[in-house]
Amino acid sequence: MKNKAIAFILVFGMLLCFFTGCSKATKVIADTDTIYIARTGTETLIIDRTADKEYTYRTTRVKKENAPTEPKTSQKTDTIEIVLLPGGSMEITDIVGGKVYTIQRKGLF
């Protein structure tokens, strides 16, 4: 009986950790005159207000052997540069505003 109670508490704790990491609430990372960056769950929205362009990215899981090992430039314009980093992170450079934003991948561990 004691083992079942311990197992239940462990499973409940793991489920609680899992579901609290999957928040669908929108988190605004940057909101300036030149750029807007917001994250909702696994989706990242980047709006380049200077060039009036919108970019959307979704973080997904991939097998380790398929995961990128080098940074990859996704978008590069006169006003913004978006680089996808290994591990699911992103680096967004607001060239007009002169700032760099790094977004880390959310995960359990």
C-alpha positions, 0 to 999 in steps of 0.5 A: 500500500505504501509503494502505491502511494509513493508511485502515485505521488511520483506520477502526479509530480511528473504529470504536474511538471509536464503540463505546467511546461506546456503553457499556452499563455503568450509571453512578449519578449520584445515590443519596441518601435522596430520589432515585436517578438512573442512566444505562445507555447512552441510558436514564436512570432516575430514582426519586423515593424520597420520592414512591415514583415511577419515571421512565424517559427514553431519549435519541434522535437527531432532525433539527435542525429537529425538535429542541426549542429551549426547555426543557420541564418533563416532570414537576413534583411537590412532591418533584421537577422534571424539565426536558428541555433542548435538545440532549438534556440533562436538569435534575433538581431534588430539591426535598426534598433541595435539589439540582439534577442536570444530565445531559448527552447523551453523544455522539461530539463 
